[in-house]
């Protein structure tokens, strides 16, 4: 499977800085990837405070949104999902591609 270079880094950094760092308790970040039909679903979860209030979108998130729009104009999804108690999940859905499929395209 192909994942765009550096697409996860700003999302993980955001989870550390804004989800985990503000708390004195231990933090947890989970990264998962799965194939669903012809899509790749990438998720970054943290056990921070989540999105309890509307906040200004930071550079890492806005840059990721812009990159996804450039790479997959109408073939992607980007979601930020706040858990009921605590935590945030950032979910990316992009087309499933392998290196051999890219080479033949």
PyMOL commands that set and color helices and strands:
alter all, ss='L'
color gray80, all
select helices_A, chain A and resi 9-20+59-71+99-104
alter helices_A, ss='H'
color red, helices_A
select strands_A, chain A and resi 29-36+39-46+77-82+88-95
alter strands_A, ss='S'
color yellow, strands_A
deselect
rebuild
show_as cartoon
